[in-house]
Amino acid sequence: MQVEILTPDRPLYSGNADVVSLPGINGNFQILENHAPIIANLGKGSLTIKSGSDTQTFEINSGLVEVLKNKVVVLV
C-alpha cells in the first residue's frame, strides 16, 4: 500500500509499506493492505512503517490519518 506522511512545511515520507503502526488517541493500531476506509485522530507516540525487512519510525505529537483504497495519508 502507498503511504505518505505530510507536515505543513514539507512531506516527510512517501513510499510503499506492508504495515503501518499508529498512535491513536485511544491506543495504538495497525493498518494492513486492503484495510477498510478510515479517518482517525492520532495522539503522541511512534508511527512505524514496515516494508519487508525495512522499518522506519517517526515520533509524532498529534495528527490525522486517512486510509482509502490502499493509500494511507498521515497529516502531522
N, C-alpha and C positions, 0 to 999 in steps of 0.2 A: 504494500500500500504506500501511497505517496504521503510524505509528512513535511509540513512547513511550520517553522517557529518564527513568528514575526514580533518585532517590537515597534514602537512608534518611530524610532530612529532608523532601523535597518532590519533586514532579515537576519536571523541567527543561524538557521539551518534549513536546508532543503534537500530531500533525498528519500530513498525507499527504506522501509522498515518491516520487520516481521512482527514486533511487539512494541507498543508504546505504553509506558507506565507513567501515571499522572497522579499528583496530589490533589484529590478533590476536596472540597470544603467539608465533606462528611467522611473522609477517609480515602485511601489510595485505591485506584482502579486501573485496569489494563484495557487496551484496545488491541484487538487482533484483526486480521484480514476479514472482510465481509461483516464487520460489526454493524449493528443496526444504527440508523441515523440518530445522532445525539448532539445536544448542546449542553455543556456543563460548566459551572464555575469552578475555578481552581484556587487552592489555597497555597500557603507557604510549604515548600518541600522540594524534593528531587523529581525532575522529569527525566526519564530514562528511555532512550531509543536503542533497540536491539535489532541488528540486521546481520544475520548469520552469526559469526563469532565476534563481530564488532559491536561494542557498546559505547554510547555517548551519554553523558549525564550533564544536565543543566540545573542549577539551583534557581528557583523562582519564588517570588513573594505572593503573587496573585495572577489571575488571568482568566481566560475563557478558552474552551476547546469546542470545535465543531467537527463532527465526523459525518461524511456524506459520500457515498459511492466510492469507498476505499481511498478517500482523501481525508487526511487529518490536518486541520489548521488550528494552531495554538497561538493565541494572542496574549503576550505577556508585557 
